[in-house]
Every structure is written in structure tokens, then in C-alpha cells.
Amino acid sequence: MADVDITPRFGAELKDGFKPVNAWLTFWKVTNGILWLDEIQQFYRERGAIEKEYSTKLYALAKKYFDRKAKKSSSLSVGDTPSLTPGSLESASLTTWTTQLSTLESRAAEHDRYSSELLLQIADPLKNIAARYEEIRKSHTEYAIKLEKERDISYSELRKTKGRYDGACQEVENRRKKTESSFDHGKQKAQTAYQQQVAEMRNVKNTYIIGINVTNKQKERYYHEYVPDLLDSLQDLSETRVTQLNSLWSSAVKLETATLSRSTDYLNHLSAEIPRNEPRLDSLMFVRHNVTQWQEPLDLAFEPSPVWLDDSAMAVDETAKTYLRNVLGKSKIQLGEVKQEVDRRRREVEAIKRIRQNIRAGTDKRDEVELVRAMFSMQEDLHESERKGLTAEVESYTITSAVGDVSLGAQNHNFKSQTFKIPTNCDLCGDRIWGLSAKGFDCRDCGYTCHSKCELKVPASCPGELSKDERKKVKNERQQAFNYANPHSNGEPPDDVTELPAMSRSSTMNSLSSGYAASANRSVSGLPARTPNEETSPERNAPRPAISKPNTMRKNRIVAPPPAQYVSEMPADESNGRTSSFTANPIEQRGKMLYAYKANGAGEISVSEGDQVTIVEPDDGSGWLSVRTSTATGIVPAAYLEILRTSRERPVSSYSSSSTSLSLSNSATNHSSLGGGGGKKKGPAVAPKRGARKLHYVEALYEYGARSDAEWSMSEGERFVLVNKDAGDGWADMERGGQVKSVPANYLKDV
């Protein structure tokens, strides 16, 4: 055999060549694989049986295996599909095997003791070693499949991210078209939705770009580290097998030498040949005859959406920076943790390699097979940690390259995963988090709560560890700040809309229904209603001043609850015989016209400013009431009329945000401020629509205790006026005493 002049490594020479290497180590019939040890074991067992038949059958056995070797010499040396045919060349192991068979031909006799020694010291260890090597080889195959699957999953996740990015871009385009086609009264809402979708699209885009970089790095690591390391491990397994095989052959030779003195010359020759079968010789020959041209796959690149942005630059606006700051903070923490883990595992692998060297040098008597198994397991764990570290490192580099180290000075929240079993609002978007399936996060220090989807959008402004009272105070301030930032969510026009479009009685929603459409938070965050004078004053067209203190609590107007006449009679409770405490006023009420009104349709009457009228039918929620003058009976807008107080005691004042109460309060305020003034007063520009819905009552099925100022406490059997049914969030809006608050929708039943 030729001297070895290089030390080949499968990982460096064969690149993505796991399949041919694994095949080379697997099938005993056609390759020089691990299961080939079973054949050698079989050989010794058969030889042990034949030893008793002496020379004749030994010769037949040798001839038999010479023939077998001749049939698969090429496959055992260079595999099934070599790029270069070996001709008459054989691998180093095959050459040694040929010498072994030649020595066997020269031996014509064996005795029973040698046969027993062959079975106990050669055949049985070969069987054990073959099984152990095959188990390790299978673990290599499983890990190769796992690596390939992780690579394919990485590609698949990137394609999914690309799909989400395209979908987000398409949604932005849809929102833009909707904004262009919306009417003036809904344009601001459409604009807000469009801006929110743009921000969401940019976050998805950033995720897509990060995913591209991570996938590229993982691909590079797969082809240049993971697969080469796996191939090198297979090479180590093969060479260890050769080492073990050499050891057993040497043992067989020693037994034979001790038993057959007449075969000393032949066995000495065989002993001289076996050590020349260095483990790397077979690998060298296999590499030389299987090297092929290989080209690394191209890096992945950003693919623009066909309906949106066409550049690969990351979004760097303030909203995107908040998202990137949170991603960067997480990546830094993970990178620090993973680096320590990688260093520790790398030291463990190096220690195992040093032990293997000592075993081969004969200074360590440990089991090398178990050592190979342990080293492979450690390398697998090391690769997993390196993958995590690489992901965090690329994420950090990508973000800092685009926006710098935005995590410096950030006061990140100490979030922990949480399942909220009571109604809880997200401090970022204002929506509720409730239910066993609605998981979110809360800050261990300041109590900040948010959806899982909102975690990476939360600004890094944690005030630090707070007491229970401080947490409650900060929580209220956050909710109020959200309501200030989104005033139109409670029924008000946006700040950048100077005037609502003109509406007529036939085209508008009724004023009470509009008030009911507001959420339960309106009791806390609702703004005072404008007086009729404010609606027609030129100052209304001026831009609103900027809100300088978003955390300041806004106060509602304190007004009396609606008169009993404004609430229809509640039906009797047949189950317990109770009747509603809200009954019609038996005393005939009178009112005074604050403004002149000219009839515009059937059933209406014209009245003059200051006329006193008798109220025939109170406002049933439509914003109109029926009155009687000295000459006629008809309907007029409720906002044009001041209800005169009777001798009955006025109810205690309370907070109210219903449109009926506010309109009456505004009417009274305007009359008191304008009373006796010169000039004709002008009424509201638009009269509310008639024909609004009747009041709808519901009854509490269970007792419920309010957990915030935006909720009602109620007892079983208690009744309320239903404002808004469940809109999909599990809550219903109710009115009682002029205030609108929320209760769980599944706690109610219709009356």
C-alpha cells in the first residue's frame, strides 16, 4: 500500500455529500460499510466451525471469500457511483483483506481450541461492534434528515413571511382605495385605519427582511459547517471502525500465531501488512474517486411586492423603531445567553477530542465507541446553540445597520406571559384581553398589559418597579392617554377635521343612537358636548389646539339624569311580581322654546322663541317630542326645548355621557347664558332624525362586580337599558341614570 501523504476530510472535500458517504457506510453487499463487519464476523464464525474440518474446508472458505471480494472490490473501495473509476486498484482495507485470505490459503489445519478462541475473542466482539456502529450511523442519518428539514422549514417560513408581507401590502392598497372612496364623515376613520395598516405592513416587511438574512446565514452554516461536521463525523466513524477492525484482526492473528507455530512466517507477514492499513487510506481513495464539481446555492434576496414598496430598505419611522428596538433588545439578551452556552459546549467537544487522541495513543482505556457517541451528541447540541446565536447576531446587525443601536437608554418592560381571566385592557391598543385563549403579557415592574401581538410594539418606557396603588394610577393614565390619542373612537370628530358635514333630519342617525354607539369607556373619556352657539360659531372651523398633557384626566359634565318622562315604562317582572321604579310622570310637564322652529314636514309644528308649550309625549330616544300649543299639537326637536321644573324634587346629579342628557343640559346652559340678550337666537343647524328605536331592556342573570370605572356592578335580576349588544368582544354597553358602562354580555338576558 502507498504511503499516505495527506489527511482527507469528507466535510471539506465532498461538501453536500452525505448520501454517497452514508451509502458507502451502510449496505454490506455492495459497499465498504459498517454492516460489512457482520460479514467479517460471519467469516470468523464459519471459520471457527470449519477449523474442525481442517485444511480442505479452510481452503474452500478462502476461495469463497476471494470470489466475493472480487465481485465487489470496486464498490467497497470507491462506492457505487464514483466520478473516476478505480480500475484494478483496491482500497487499503481490501488489500489487507486480500493478504488475510492469502494467509488463510496457506493454512491447512486448525484444531478445536483455536476454533473456540475464534468464536469467543473475534466473532462475538465483531457482532457487538457492528451493532454499535450501525446504531451510531443511524443517528447520523436521523440528524442529517433533521438538518435538511430545518433548512427546508427555514425556506418555508421565509416563503410564508413573504406571503404575509404581500398580504399586508395588498391590505394597505385596499385601505388606501377605501380612504379615497370614503365620504367626509368617515374619511378620518379610513385614514387612521390606512395609517395603522401601513405601520403593520412595515413591521411585516422588516420581519421579512430579517428572515431573509437569517435564512441566508442558516443556509451558509448548513452547507459550510453542519453538513461538513456531519460528514467528518461519519468519516471518524468509518475510521474508528477500521481501527477496531484492525484491532480484532490483530487479535485473531495473535491467536493464530499462538496456536499454529507452523504458520508463523505467514502470520508475521500478515501482521506486518495490517498496521499499514491506516484508517485514512480508505477515506483518501474514496475522496479521490468521488470528487465532483459543486456550486453553492445563491443567497436569497428581497422580493418586492407587486402592489407596494419596491425597495429593500427597512422602515425606520418612529413606529417601526419601537418594534425594532424591542426586537433588538430581545436579540441582545439571547445573544449573551447563547454565547456562554456555545463556549461551554465547544470546550466539552474539544475535551472529548483530546480523550479520543489519548485512546488511539494507548494512554486511555475508555470505550472509544461510547466516546464517539457522546461527541456526536455534544456536536449536535453545539450546532443547535450556534443556530440560535447566529439568528440573534444577524437580527442585531441588521437592525443596528438600519437604525443604529436604538436599544441604548431604553427602559424595557419586564414582561411575562399571562392568561387574563378577568376583563383587562391592552395599554397599547386599548382593546380588551380576556378569555382562556386570549394570552398576553404584563410587566412585572409597572403592570403594563398588552396582547401577545402588541408586545413588540410597546414603547420602552417602563417607569420601574411600582407599588400596587402606583400601578393602578399609571394604568388609568395610560387608558386616558389612549382615549385622548383616539378621541373619535368615542364618537367625536377627529382633531384634524374642522367641521362635520351638514346633515338633514332624513339622512342622519338619531342623536341618542349616536350616543349609544360609543363604547363603555365614554363614561370616563367622553368630552363635553358643544352648545348650539358653538356649533354655529366661526371659531368651530379653526384648528383645535394640540393636547400638551395627554395624561391629564378629562372630566365629564355633571348633569342631572334624564327626566322620568324620557325613559319609557319598564315592563313588570312577572317572575317576582316587581315593577320598574321608572314610571311615567303623572304631572303634566311644560317647556319653553329656546329657539324658533319652522315646521319642515308632516306632523311638525312651527313655534316661536320663548313660547311655552305643554309636553304631550316625552322624547322616546329619537331626539323629538310631541308638544301642544294654544293652537296646535305636533313634534319639535328636543334640543330646542327647555323643560320647566315642576314642584317635584330634582334627582341627584350624576355623570352622564348620553346624548339626550347632554343635549338637555346644553339647552339649559345656553338659555341661562343667553337669557335676555339682544338679537334672535339661532337653533341647532340640524334637527335629529325621527323614528329612532325604542328602548330595549335586559336583566342580569348573575351577580357581577365592576373591576374598573368603565363597568357596572349588578345584582341578579337587576334591569338595565341596553345600548349596544355584544360586538364580538364579549361585552355589552348599558345605560343607567344617564351613564353608559359595560358588563359581560353573557351575564344578560332580554326582557
C-alpha positions in Angstrom: 0.0 0.0 0.0 1.2 3.5 -0.8 2.2 5.9 1.9 -0.4 8.5 3.0 0.7 12.0 2.1 -2.4 13.9 3.1 -5.2 13.7 5.7 -8.5 14.0 3.8 -11.7 15.3 5.4 -15.1 14.4 4.0 -16.6 17.7 5.1 -14.0 19.8 3.3 -13.7 17.7 0.1 -17.2 16.3 -0.5 -19.4 19.3 0.6 -23.1 18.2 0.3 -22.2 14.6 0.0 -24.0 12.9 2.9 -26.0 10.5 0.7 -23.0 8.8 -1.0 -21.0 8.7 2.2 -23.9 7.2 4.1 -24.5 4.7 1.4 -20.8 3.8 1.5 -21.1 3.0 5.2 -24.4 1.2 5.0 -25.0 -1.7 2.6 -22.7 -4.7 3.3 -23.4 -6.3 -0.1 -22.2 -3.5 -2.3 -20.2 -1.1 -0.1 -17.4 -1.0 2.4 -19.9 -0.1 5.1 -20.5 -0.6 8.8 -22.6 -3.7 8.2 -19.6 -5.2 6.5 -18.4 -6.0 10.0 -21.2 -8.5 10.2 -19.8 -10.3 7.2 -16.3 -10.4 8.8 -17.9 -11.7 12.0 -19.7 -14.3 9.9 -16.4 -15.2 8.4 -14.8 -15.9 11.7 -17.8 -17.9 12.9 -17.7 -20.0 9.8 -14.0 -20.3 10.1 -14.4 -21.5 13.7 -16.7 -24.2 12.5 -14.5 -25.1 9.6 -11.4 -25.3 11.8 -12.6 -28.7 12.8 -12.6 -29.9 9.2 -9.0 -28.8 8.8 -7.3 -27.7 5.7 -9.7 -28.8 3.0 -12.6 -26.7 4.1 -10.3 -23.8 5.1 -9.1 -23.7 1.5 -12.7 -23.7 0.2 -13.6 -20.9 2.6 -10.7 -18.8 1.5 -11.6 -19.3 -2.1 -15.3 -18.4 -1.4 -14.3 -15.0 0.1 -11.8 -14.3 -2.6 -14.7 -14.6 -5.1 -16.9 -12.4 -3.0 -14.3 -9.7 -2.7 -13.6 -9.8 -6.5 -17.3 -9.1 -7.2 -17.5 -6.0 -5.0 -13.9 -4.8 -5.0 -14.8 -1.6 -6.8 -17.9 -0.8 -4.6 -16.0 -1.5 -1.4 -13.2 0.8 -2.5 -14.9 3.8 -4.1 -18.7 3.3 -3.7 -21.4 2.7 -6.3 -21.2 5.9 -8.3 -17.6 7.1 -8.4 -16.7 10.1 -10.6 -13.5 8.3 -11.5 -13.3 4.5 -12.0 -10.6 2.9 -9.9 -9.6 0.2 -12.5 -7.7 -2.6 -10.7 -6.9 -0.5 -7.6 -8.3 -1.6 -4.3 -8.7 0.2 -1.0 -6.2 -0.2 1.8 -8.7 -2.3 3.7 -9.3 -4.6 0.7 -5.6 -5.0 0.2 -5.2 -6.1 3.8 -8.2 -8.3 3.4 -6.5 -9.9 0.4 -3.5 -10.6 2.5 -5.6 -12.1 5.2 -7.2 -14.5 2.7 -3.9 -15.4 1.2 -2.6 -16.3 4.6 -5.6 -18.4 5.2 -5.0 -20.4 2.0 -1.6 -21.4 3.3 -3.1 -22.8 6.4 -4.3 -26.3 6.0 -5.2 -27.3 9.5 -6.7 -25.9 12.7 -7.6 -27.5 15.9 -10.6 -27.3 18.2 -9.1 -24.9 20.7 -8.3 -22.3 18.0 -11.9 -22.7 16.8 -13.3 -21.9 20.3 -10.9 -18.9 20.7 -12.1 -17.5 17.4 -15.7 -17.6 18.4 -15.1 -16.0 21.9 -12.5 -13.4 21.1 -13.2 -12.5 17.5 -16.7 -13.3 16.2 -18.7 -12.1 19.3 -16.9 -8.8 19.6 -17.4 -8.2 15.9 -21.1 -8.7 16.3 -21.2 -6.3 19.2 -19.1 -3.7 17.4 -21.1 -3.9 14.2 -24.4 -3.3 16.1 -23.0 -0.3 17.9 -21.5 1.2 14.8 -24.8 0.7 12.9 -26.7 2.4 15.7 -24.4 5.4 15.6 -24.6 5.6 11.8 -28.4 5.6 12.0 -28.2 8.5 14.5 -26.1 10.3 11.9 -28.8 9.7 9.3 -31.5 11.0 11.5 -29.6 14.1 12.3 -28.9 14.7 8.6 -32.6 14.4 7.9 -33.2 16.8 10.8 -30.8 19.4 9.4 -32.3 19.1 5.9 -35.8 19.5 7.4 -34.7 22.6 9.4 -33.3 24.1 6.2 -36.5 23.4 4.3 -38.5 24.8 7.2 -36.4 27.9 7.2 -37.1 28.3 3.5 -40.8 27.6 4.0 -41.0 30.1 6.9 -39.4 32.7 4.6 -42.0 32.0 1.9 -44.8 32.3 4.5 -43.3 35.6 5.7 -43.2 36.8 2.1 -46.8 35.8 1.7 -47.8 37.8 4.8 -45.8 40.7 3.5 -47.6 40.6 0.2 -50.9 40.3 2.0 -50.1 43.2 4.2 -49.2 45.3 1.2 -52.5 44.3 -0.5 -54.4 45.3 2.6 -52.6 48.7 2.6 -53.7 49.2 -1.0 -57.3 48.2 -0.1 -57.3 50.6 2.8 -55.9 53.3 0.5 -58.7 52.8 -2.0 -61.3 52.7 0.8 -59.9 56.0 2.0 -60.2 57.6 -1.4 -63.8 56.3 -1.8 -65.0 57.2 1.7 -67.2 60.2 2.5 -66.1 63.1 4.6 -67.7 61.9 7.8 -65.8 58.6 7.5 -62.6 59.7 5.9 -60.7 60.2 9.1 -61.5 56.8 10.3 -60.4 55.3 7.0 -57.3 57.4 7.1 -56.5 56.1 10.6 -57.1 52.5 9.5 -54.9 53.2 6.5 -52.0 54.5 8.6 -52.3 51.6 11.0 -52.2 49.2 8.2 -49.1 50.9 6.7 -47.3 50.6 10.1 -48.3 46.9 10.3 -47.1 46.4 6.7 -43.8 47.9 7.6 -43.4 45.7 10.6 -44.1 42.6 8.4 -41.7 43.9 5.8 -39.0 44.3 8.5 -39.7 40.8 9.7 -39.4 39.5 6.1 -36.0 41.2 5.6 -34.7 39.9 8.9 -36.0 36.5 7.9 -34.1 36.7 4.6 -30.8 37.5 6.4 -31.3 34.8 9.0 -32.2 32.2 6.3 -29.1 33.1 4.3 -26.9 32.8 7.3 -28.5 29.5 8.3 -28.1 28.2 4.7 -24.4 29.2 4.8 -24.0 27.5 8.2 -25.8 24.4 6.8 -23.5 23.9 3.8 -20.2 25.0 5.4 -20.5 23.8 9.0 -23.4 21.5 9.8 -23.1 19.1 6.8 -19.3 19.1 6.8 -19.2 18.4 10.5 -21.7 15.5 9.9 -19.5 14.2 7.1 -16.4 14.4 9.2 -18.2 12.6 12.0 -19.1 9.8 9.5 -15.5 9.7 8.4 -14.5 9.4 12.1 -17.0 6.6 12.5 -15.6 4.8 9.4 -12.0 5.3 10.5 -12.9 4.2 14.1 -14.5 1.1 12.5 -11.2 0.4 10.6 -9.3 0.9 13.8 -11.5 -1.6 15.7 -11.3 -4.0 12.8 -7.6 -3.8 12.8 -7.5 -4.5 16.5 -9.7 -7.6 16.1 -7.7 -8.8 13.1 -4.6 -8.4 15.2 -6.2 -10.4 18.0 -7.0 -13.1 15.5 -3.5 -13.1 14.2 -2.1 -13.4 17.8 -4.4 -16.4 18.5 -3.4 -18.0 15.3 0.2 -17.4 16.0 0.0 -19.0 19.4 -1.9 -21.9 18.0 -0.2 -22.6 14.7 3.5 -22.5 15.1 3.9 -23.7 11.5 2.1 -20.7 10.2 4.4 -18.2 11.9 6.0 -17.0 8.7 2.7 -16.3 7.0 1.2 -14.7 10.1 4.2 -12.5 10.6 3.8 -11.2 7.0 0.1 -10.6 7.7 0.9 -8.8 10.9 3.2 -6.5 9.0 0.5 -5.7 6.5 -2.3 -4.9 8.8 -0.7 -1.9 10.6 -0.2 -0.3 7.1 -3.9 -0.2 6.7 -4.2 3.3 8.2 -7.8 4.4 8.7 -7.4 7.4 6.4 -6.3 5.4 3.4 -9.8 4.2 2.6 -11.1 7.7 3.0 -8.4 9.1 0.8 -9.2 6.7 -2.0 -12.9 7.3 -1.7 -12.4 11.0 -1.9 -10.1 10.9 -4.9 -12.6 8.9 -6.9 -15.8 10.8 -5.8 -14.8 14.5 -6.0 -17.2 16.4 -8.2 -17.9 20.0 -9.2 -20.1 21.6 -6.6 -21.6 25.1 -6.5 -23.1 26.8 -3.5 -26.7 28.0 -3.9 -27.1 31.7 -4.4 -28.1 34.0 -1.5 -31.7 34.9 -1.1 -32.7 38.5 -2.0 -35.6 40.8 -1.1 -38.5 40.4 -3.5 -40.7 43.5 -3.7 -44.5 43.1 -3.5 -46.2 43.7 -6.9 -48.6 46.2 -5.2 -46.5 48.1 -2.7 -42.9 49.2 -2.0 -40.2 48.0 -4.4 -37.0 48.7 -2.4 -35.2 46.6 0.2 -34.7 49.4 2.7 -36.1 48.8 6.2 -38.8 51.1 7.6 -37.3 53.5 10.1 -40.2 55.7 11.2 -40.9 56.0 14.9 -43.5 53.2 15.0 -41.1 50.9 13.2 -38.2 52.0 15.5 -40.3 50.9 18.5 -40.8 47.5 17.0 -37.1 47.2 16.0 -35.9 48.4 19.5 -37.9 45.6 21.1 -36.6 43.0 18.6 -33.0 44.3 19.1 -33.3 44.1 22.9 -34.5 40.5 22.8 -31.8 39.6 20.3 -29.1 41.1 22.5 -30.3 39.2 25.6 -30.5 35.9 23.7 -27.1 36.5 22.1 -25.4 37.0 25.5 -27.0 33.8 26.9 -26.2 31.7 23.8 -22.5 32.8 23.6 -21.9 31.4 27.1 -23.7 28.2 26.2 -21.7 27.9 22.9 -18.4 28.4 24.6 -19.2 25.8 27.2 -20.3 23.2 24.7 -17.3 23.9 22.4 -15.0 23.3 25.4 -16.7 20.0 26.0 -16.3 18.8 22.4 -12.6 19.7 22.5 -12.1 17.8 25.7 -13.8 14.7 24.0 -11.4 15.0 21.1 -8.4 15.0 23.3 -9.6 11.9 25.1 -10.0 10.2 21.7 -6.4 11.0 20.8 -5.3 9.5 24.1 -7.3 6.4 23.4 -5.7 5.9 20.0 -2.3 6.6 21.5 -3.0 3.8 24.0 -2.8 6.0 27.1 -6.6 5.9 27.8 -8.5 2.7 28.1 -12.0 4.1 27.8 -14.5 2.8 25.2 -13.9 4.8 22.0 -17.3 3.8 20.6 -19.1 5.4 23.6 -16.9 8.4 23.3 -17.8 8.8 19.6 -21.5 8.6 20.6 -21.0 11.3 23.3 -19.1 13.6 21.0 -21.7 13.4 18.3 -24.4 14.2 20.8 -22.4 17.2 22.0 -21.8 18.4 18.5 -25.5 18.3 17.8 -26.2 20.4 20.9 -23.4 22.8 19.9 -24.9 23.2 16.4 -28.3 24.0 17.9 -26.9 26.7 20.2 -24.9 28.2 17.3 -28.0 28.4 15.2 -29.8 30.4 17.9 -26.7 32.7 18.4 -26.4 33.2 14.7 -30.1 34.2 14.4 -29.8 36.7 17.3 -26.5 38.1 15.9 -27.9 38.6 12.4 -31.0 40.2 13.8 -29.0 42.6 15.9 -26.6 43.5 13.0 -29.5 44.0 10.5 -31.3 46.4 12.9 -28.3 48.4 14.0 -27.2 48.8 10.4 -30.6 50.3 9.6 -31.4 52.5 12.6 -28.3 52.2 14.9 -28.4 50.8 18.4 -31.8 52.1 19.4 -31.8 49.9 22.5 -29.3 52.2 24.3 -31.0 54.0 27.1 -34.3 52.1 26.6 -36.3 51.3 29.7 -37.6 47.9 28.6 -40.6 46.3 30.3 -40.1 43.2 32.3 -42.8 41.2 30.5 -44.0 37.8 31.5 -46.6 35.7 29.6 -50.0 35.9 31.2 -53.5 34.5 30.7 -56.1 37.1 31.8 -59.2 35.6 33.4 -60.8 38.9 34.1 -61.6 41.8 31.7 -58.3 43.6 31.1 -57.5 46.3 28.5 -54.4 46.4 26.4 -52.4 49.5 27.4 -51.2 49.9 23.8 -54.2 49.4 21.5 -57.0 49.8 24.1 -58.8 46.5 23.2 -59.7 44.0 25.9 -57.7 40.9 26.7 -59.9 38.3 28.2 -60.6 34.6 28.0 -58.6 31.4 28.4 -57.4 31.6 24.8 -56.5 35.3 24.9 -53.0 35.2 26.1 -51.0 38.4 26.6 -48.2 39.9 28.7 -47.9 42.0 31.8 -44.9 43.9 33.1 -43.6 42.5 36.5 -42.5 46.0 37.5 -45.1 48.5 36.4 -48.1 46.3 35.5 -48.2 47.3 31.8 -50.6 44.9 30.0 -50.7 44.1 26.3 -51.7 41.5 23.7 -49.1 39.0 22.6 -49.4 40.7 19.2 -48.7 44.1 20.7 -45.6 43.1 22.8 -43.0 44.1 20.2 -44.9 47.4 19.6 -44.8 48.7 23.2 -42.5 51.7 23.7 -39.6 51.0 26.0 -40.7 53.5 28.7 -41.0 51.3 31.9 -41.0 53.6 35.0 -39.5 50.8 37.1 -41.0 48.8 39.9 -44.2 50.4 41.3 -46.4 49.7 44.3 -50.0 48.5 43.8 -51.5 52.0 44.1 -48.9 53.4 41.7 -49.6 50.7 39.2 -53.4 51.5 39.4 -52.7 55.2 38.9 -50.4 54.6 35.9 -52.9 52.2 34.4 -55.6 54.8 34.5 -53.3 57.4 32.9 -52.4 55.0 30.1 -56.0 54.3 29.3 -56.8 58.0 29.4 -53.8 58.8 27.2 -55.1 56.2 24.7 -58.5 57.8 24.7 -57.0 61.3 24.2 -55.0 59.9 21.3 -58.1 58.3 19.8 -60.9 60.8 20.6 -63.0 59.9 17.6 -63.2 56.3 18.9 -65.8 57.7 21.4 -68.0 59.3 18.9 -66.1 62.7 18.4 -64.8 64.1 15.2 -61.0 63.7 14.7 -58.8 66.6 15.6 -57.8 67.3 12.0 -61.5 67.5 10.9 -62.6 71.1 11.4 -66.3 70.6 10.9 -68.7 67.7 10.5 -70.6 67.6 7.2 -74.1 69.1 7.1 -76.9 66.6 7.7 -80.7 66.7 7.4 -83.4 65.0 9.5 -83.9 62.4 6.9 -80.2 61.4 6.4 -78.7 61.5 10.0 -78.7 59.0 12.8 -80.7 60.0 15.8 -78.8 61.7 18.5 -79.5 59.2 21.2 -78.4 56.2 18.9 -75.2 58.1 18.1 -74.6 58.5 21.8 -75.3 54.8 22.4 -72.8 53.8 19.7 -69.9 54.9 21.9 -68.1 52.4 23.9 -68.3 51.9 27.7 -65.2 54.0 28.0 -67.2 57.0 27.1 -68.2 57.5 30.7 -64.6 58.0 31.5 -63.2 59.7 28.5 -66.2 61.5 26.8 -65.8 65.2 26.0 -68.3 67.8 26.9 -70.9 68.4 24.2 -71.0 71.6 22.3 -73.8 74.1 22.7 -75.9 75.2 19.8 -74.0 78.5 19.7 -70.7 76.6 19.5 -72.0 74.6 16.6 -72.7 77.7 14.5 -69.8 79.9 15.7 -67.0 80.7 13.3 -64.4 79.5 15.9 -65.5 76.0 15.2 -63.8 76.0 11.9 -60.5 76.9 13.5 -58.0 74.1 14.1 -58.0 72.6 17.6 -55.0 73.3 19.8 -52.6 70.4 20.4 -53.1 68.5 23.6 -50.0 69.2 25.7 -50.7 66.9 28.6 -52.2 63.6 27.4 -52.2 62.1 30.8 -54.4 64.7 32.4 -57.8 63.3 33.4 -60.7 64.8 31.4 -63.8 65.5 33.4 -67.4 64.8 32.2 -70.1 67.4 32.5 -72.1 66.8 35.7 -75.7 66.9 34.8 -78.9 65.5 36.2 -80.1 62.2 34.8 -82.8 62.3 32.1 -86.3 63.1 33.5 -88.5 60.1 34.1 -90.6 61.1 31.1 -87.6 60.4 28.9 -87.5 56.8 29.9 -90.3 54.5 28.8 -92.0 52.5 31.4 -90.1 49.3 32.2 -92.2 46.1 31.9 -93.3 44.3 35.0 -91.2 41.4 36.3 -93.6 38.5 36.1 -91.3 36.2 37.9 -91.3 38.0 41.2 -94.1 40.5 40.9 -91.8 43.5 41.0 -92.4 46.5 38.7 -90.0 49.1 37.5 -89.1 52.1 39.5 -89.1 54.1 36.4 -92.8 55.1 35.8 -94.3 57.9 33.8 -94.7 61.2 35.5 -98.5 61.7 36.2 -97.9 65.5 36.4 -98.2 67.3 33.0 -94.9 68.9 32.2 -94.4 72.2 30.4 -91.5 73.6 28.5 -90.2 76.8 27.0 -88.8 77.1 23.4 -85.2 78.2 23.4 -85.2 78.8 19.7 -87.7 79.4 17.0 -88.5 76.3 14.8 -90.2 76.2 11.5 -92.1 73.0 10.5 -90.3 71.1 7.7 -92.5 68.0 7.4 -95.8 66.3 8.3 -96.6 66.2 12.0 -94.3 69.0 12.9 -95.4 72.4 14.1 -93.9 75.9 14.0 -93.2 77.7 17.2 -91.5 81.0 18.2 -88.7 81.6 20.6 -90.0 81.9 24.2 -93.3 80.1 23.5 -94.4 78.0 26.4 -95.8 74.6 25.4 -97.3 71.5 27.1 -95.3 68.3 26.7 -97.7 65.7 25.4 -95.3 62.8 24.7 -91.7 62.9 26.0 -88.6 62.1 23.9 -88.6 58.3 23.4 -85.0 58.2 22.4 -85.4 59.7 18.9 -84.5 63.3 19.9 -88.1 64.5 19.2 -91.0 65.1 21.5 -94.7 66.0 21.0 -95.9 69.3 22.4 -99.2 71.3 22.4 -99.6 75.0 22.0 -102.7 77.0 22.3 -103.4 76.4 18.6 -102.0 73.1 17.5 -100.3 69.8 18.6 -97.1 68.4 16.8 -93.5 67.4 17.3 -90.4 69.6 17.7 -86.7 68.8 18.3 -85.9 68.1 22.0 -82.8 70.2 21.8 -84.9 73.3 21.0 -86.9 73.0 24.2 -86.1 73.7 27.8 -88.2 71.6 30.2 -89.5 73.7 33.0 -89.0 72.4 36.6 -92.0 71.2 38.5 -92.5 71.3 42.2 -91.2 67.7 42.5 -87.6 67.4 43.9 -84.9 67.2 41.3 -83.0 63.9 41.2 -79.4 63.9 42.4 -76.9 64.8 39.7 -74.5 62.2 38.3 -72.1 61.7 35.4 -73.7 61.3 32.1 -72.5 60.9 28.6 -75.8 60.0 26.8 -76.7 62.4 24.0 -80.2 63.0 25.4 -78.9 64.2 28.8 -76.1 66.3 27.3 -78.5 67.9 24.8 -80.9 68.9 27.6 -78.0 70.1 29.7 -76.6 72.2 26.9 -80.0 73.6 26.1 -80.4 74.7 29.7 -76.9 76.2 29.8 -77.4 78.1 26.6 -80.7 79.5 27.7 -79.2 80.7 31.0 -76.2 82.3 29.3 -78.3 83.9 26.6 -81.4 84.9 28.5 -82.3 88.5 27.9 -79.6 89.0 25.3 -80.3 91.1 22.3 -80.9 89.6 18.9 -82.6 86.5 17.7 -81.0 83.3 18.8 -80.3 80.6 16.3 -81.1 76.9 17.0 -79.0 73.9 16.0 -78.2 73.7 12.4 -79.7 70.2 12.0 -82.7 68.6 13.8 -82.2 65.0 14.8 -84.0 62.3 12.8 -87.3 61.0 14.0 -88.4 57.3 14.1 -85.5 56.1 16.3 -85.6 52.7 18.0 -87.4 52.2 21.3 -85.6 51.5 24.5 -84.5 47.8 25.0 -84.3 46.4 28.5 -82.2 43.4 29.7 -81.9 41.6 33.0 -78.8 40.3 34.9 -78.6 36.6 35.1 -75.7 36.6 37.6 -74.2 39.0 40.1 -71.1 40.9 38.8 -68.7 43.3 40.5 -67.2 46.2 38.5 -63.4 46.0 38.1 -63.0 49.5 36.7 -64.8 52.8 36.3 -65.9 51.8 32.8 -68.0 48.8 34.1 -71.3 48.4 36.0 -71.8 46.4 39.2 -75.0 44.5 39.1 -77.1 42.0 41.1 -79.0 39.0 39.8 -82.4 40.2 38.4 -81.3 43.8 38.1 -82.5 45.5 34.9 -80.8 48.0 32.5 -81.4 49.8 29.3 -79.4 48.1 26.5 -77.3 50.4 24.4 -75.0 48.2 22.4 -75.1 44.4 22.2 -72.0 42.2 22.1 -69.9 43.5 19.2 -67.6 40.4 19.3 -65.5 41.3 22.3 -67.9 39.7 24.9 -69.1 43.0 26.4 -72.4 44.9 26.2 -73.0 48.6 26.8 -75.7 49.5 29.2 -77.2 52.9 30.4 -78.4 53.6 33.9 -79.0 57.0 35.4 -77.7 58.7 32.3 -74.4 56.9 32.4 -73.2 54.3 29.8 -70.9 51.5 31.1 -70.1 47.9 30.2 -70.9 44.4 31.6 -70.2 40.9 30.3 -72.7 40.1 27.5 -73.2 36.5 28.7 -74.4 37.7 32.0 -77.6 39.2 30.5 -80.9 38.1 29.0 -83.5 40.0 27.1 -86.6 41.1 29.0 
